[in-house]
């Protein structure tokens, strides 16, 4: 003997009939939380922030090197402008 039963119902109706919990409110709350976190993290994805995060000391060292060179050029220009030649030790 072969018996076939076709049930035509929506997923919500099947869940209610079988006594399963409705997880839709939990899913919506979780999705809202995920969206908020993603929006917050997208602000950290701009190139300037990424560069500062990935290369903090290298950028500072490059700035220090540039400042050093500018100071050396400024000192050399002052010395050249005054007409004096720096003394060298023999």
N, C-alpha and C positions, 0 to 999 in steps of 0.2 A: 504494500500500500504506500502510495506516495502522496504527500500532502504539501501543498504550496500555499504560502500566505504572503500576500503583498501588502505592505503598510505604506500608505501615502501620508507623510506628515513632514513638517518642517523640523530642523534640528532643535529648535527651542521646544517644540511639542514633544519630541522624543526624549529630550533631556528631562523635561518635567514628568513625563510618564514613567521614566526609569528612576526618578528620584535623584538625579545628579545635580550638583550645585550649579548655579548660574555664575560663571566666572567673568562675565562681561564687565561689571563695575571694576573688578580688580584689574583687568586688562586695560581699561581706559585710564585708571589711575597710574598704572605702571607706564603706559605710553606717554602720558603727560609728563611724568618725571623724566623719562628718557629724552623727550623733546627739549625740556628745560636744560638738562645737562649738555646735550649736543649744542644748543644755542650758546651756552656759556663757553664751551670749549672752542666754538668757531671763532670767537673773539681772539683766542690765543693763536689762531692760525695765520694771522697777518704776517707778511714777510719780516717786518721790523722786529716784532716780538720773537719770532722763531730764531732770527739771527742772533739777537741778544741772549736768548736762552741757550743756543747751541755753542756760541763762541764768546762767552763773556770776557775771559781773560785775554784772548787773542785780540779782540777789538781794543781793549784797554791798553795792551802792549803796543799796538799799532799807533794809538793816540799818543802814548808816551814817546815813541820813536819819532813821530812827526814833530812833537813839541821840542824834542832834543835837537833835531835838525834846524828848526826855525830859530831856536836860541843860538845855535852855532853860526847860522847865517847872519843873524842880527849882530852878534859879537864881531864877526869878521867885517861887516859893513861899518860898524862903529870904528874899528881899528883902522880900516882903509880910509875912512872919512877924516880921521884926525891926522893922518900923515905919519903916524908912528908905526914902526915895524915891531912886531912882538920880538922880544929878546929870546935867543936860544942859549941854552947852557952848553958850554964846550967841555 
